[in-house]
Amino acid sequence: MIDLTKLTPDEAEAIAHAEGFTGVATMFARIGDLEHAIYVLLNELEVGRVELPDEVGAAVDQLRELLP
């Protein structure tokens, strides 16, 4: 059995969809979309070099830790 959590969201989505697990495929598609949004947000914050309040900086650090 394949552990879909060890794959990229796109790979996991494709396999789940091919196996007929449409709900799981939808979940991995959403994870992939969110991961992309996080990367875009972090890149924009870095480019802007804006001074962030401490709580926002902590949230950004948390997001970085969650990404592969």
Sine and cosine of phi, psi and omega as CSV:
sin_phi,cos_phi,sin_psi,cos_psi,sin_omega,cos_omega
0.00,0.00,0.65,-0.76,-0.01,-1.00
-1.00,0.03,0.73,-0.69,0.09,-1.00
-1.00,0.03,0.98,-0.20,-0.07,-1.00
-0.89,0.45,-0.39,0.92,-0.02,-1.00
-0.95,0.30,-0.22,0.98,0.02,-1.00
-1.00,0.01,-0.10,1.00,-0.04,-1.00
-0.98,-0.21,0.19,-0.98,0.13,-0.99
-0.94,0.35,0.39,-0.92,0.02,-1.00
-0.83,0.55,-0.62,0.79,0.00,-1.00
-0.91,0.42,-0.68,0.74,0.03,-1.00
-0.91,0.42,-0.70,0.72,0.00,-1.00
-0.90,0.45,-0.64,0.77,0.03,-1.00
-0.88,0.48,-0.72,0.70,-0.03,-1.00
-0.89,0.46,-0.69,0.72,-0.01,-1.00
-0.92,0.39,-0.71,0.71,0.00,-1.00
-0.88,0.48,-0.67,0.74,0.01,-1.00
-0.91,0.42,-0.68,0.73,0.00,-1.00
-0.89,0.46,-0.52,0.85,0.00,-1.00
-1.00,0.06,-0.05,1.00,0.05,-1.00
1.00,0.00,0.17,0.99,0.02,-1.00
-1.00,-0.06,0.97,0.24,-0.13,-0.99
-0.92,0.40,-0.56,0.83,0.04,-1.00
-0.91,0.42,-0.67,0.74,0.03,-1.00
-0.92,0.39,-0.66,0.75,0.03,-1.00
-0.87,0.49,-0.67,0.74,0.03,-1.00
-0.89,0.46,-0.66,0.75,0.01,-1.00
-0.89,0.46,-0.71,0.70,0.01,-1.00
-0.93,0.37,-0.54,0.84,0.09,-1.00
-0.89,0.45,-0.68,0.73,0.02,-1.00
-0.90,0.44,-0.67,0.74,0.05,-1.00
-0.87,0.49,-0.69,0.73,0.03,-1.00
-0.88,0.47,-0.66,0.75,0.03,-1.00
-0.90,0.44,-0.69,0.72,0.01,-1.00
-0.91,0.41,-0.65,0.76,0.04,-1.00
-0.87,0.49,-0.69,0.73,0.04,-1.00
-0.88,0.47,-0.70,0.72,0.01,-1.00
-0.88,0.48,-0.62,0.78,0.02,-1.00
-0.90,0.43,-0.70,0.71,0.02,-1.00
-0.87,0.50,-0.69,0.72,0.01,-1.00
-0.89,0.46,-0.72,0.70,0.00,-1.00
-0.87,0.49,-0.73,0.68,-0.01,-1.00
-0.89,0.45,-0.65,0.76,0.04,-1.00
-0.90,0.44,-0.67,0.74,0.01,-1.00
-0.91,0.42,-0.63,0.78,0.03,-1.00
-0.90,0.43,-0.63,0.77,0.00,-1.00
-0.93,0.37,-0.66,0.75,-0.01,-1.00
-0.91,0.41,-0.64,0.77,-0.03,-1.00
-0.95,0.32,-0.38,0.92,-0.03,-1.00
0.72,0.69,0.70,0.71,0.00,-1.00
-1.00,0.10,0.64,-0.77,0.09,-1.00
-0.97,0.26,0.88,-0.47,-0.07,-1.00
-0.99,-0.16,0.57,-0.82,0.13,-0.99
-0.86,0.51,0.43,-0.90,-0.07,-1.00
-0.81,0.59,-0.68,0.73,-0.05,-1.00
-0.93,0.38,-0.55,0.83,0.05,-1.00
-0.95,0.30,-0.65,0.76,0.05,-1.00
-0.87,0.50,-0.64,0.77,0.03,-1.00
-0.91,0.41,-0.64,0.77,0.02,-1.00
-0.91,0.41,-0.64,0.76,0.03,-1.00
-0.89,0.45,-0.69,0.72,0.05,-1.00
-0.86,0.51,-0.66,0.76,0.02,-1.00
-0.88,0.47,-0.69,0.73,0.01,-1.00
-0.89,0.46,-0.66,0.75,0.03,-1.00
-0.86,0.50,-0.63,0.77,0.00,-1.00
-0.92,0.40,-0.50,0.87,-0.03,-1.00
-0.98,0.22,-0.36,0.93,-0.05,-1.00
-0.99,0.15,0.53,-0.85,0.03,-1.00
-0.94,0.34,0.00,0.00,0.00,0.00
